[in-house]
Amino acid sequence: MTEIPLVQIEGVNKWYGPLHVLQDINLDITRGEVVVVIGPSGSGKSTLCRVINRLEPINDGVIRFDGRVLPAEGKALAKLRSEVGMVFQSFNLFAHKTILENVTLGPIKVLNDSPADARQRGMALLERVGIANQAAKLPAQLSGGQQQRAAIARALAMRPKALLFDEPTSALDPEMVNEVLEVMISLAAEGMTMVVVTHEMGFARRAANRVIFMADGRIVEEAPPEEFFDHPRSERAQDFLSKILH
């Protein structure tokens, strides 16, 4: 019996007014797979990432997560969102709460963890991403790279089945990018199911099981990273790679 993919996207379309940003998207993501989504600006990459946990509603098609059709709203959607972690490019940490409070808030409020258990787990996660010594600080006292690692710890605190990353390093200074990518590479090595929208081609080569190349709201090409980067099949992908790799 074949295993049901963790994420199943079938015939999905999304419009913003007259703009057709996702066009007939079909994509399965298996458990433990790292899928990196790349493509030019405006190709629909971030929208694809955001429809997987219904941060954006779809106009057409079906998305299933862990065998269940995505609910449109209500408690069922809140439960699903707790199973699909999201890491944004702008960190989205609560400015008035400490780093540890940011990490423990969701488990206490949503998962009903005890404050003591949440704190213990939160500290272990901050240790894992290398910023346990920053736990008592406010987000503004941390560098961008440290804030993004805190955001990853916060997502992990919800014990998600999958993590979505929407350009997690694009707001960072260049010297901070690697410290975030190293955390993501370690998560990939541990078997976390991940969908990563990024411009970091080195990360795609190192960590991805599969690269999805999008243009004009469509999936143009998908392949293992070595195949995609060394032998892109479509003219769009060849043109894109020639601009960013040279």
Secondary structure, DSSP 8 states (H G I E B T S, - for coil): -----SEEEEEEEEEETTEEEEEEEEEEE-TT-EEEEE-STTSSHHHHHHHTTTSS--SEEEEEETTEE--SSSHHHHHHHHHEEEE-TT----TTS-HHHHHHHHHHHTS---HHHHHHHHHHHHHHTT-GGGTTS-GGGS-HHHHHHHHHHHHHHT--SEEEEESTTTTS-HHHHHHHHHHHHHHHHTT-EEEEE-S-HHHHHHH-SEEEEEETTEEEEEE-HHHHHHS--SHHHHHHHHHHH-
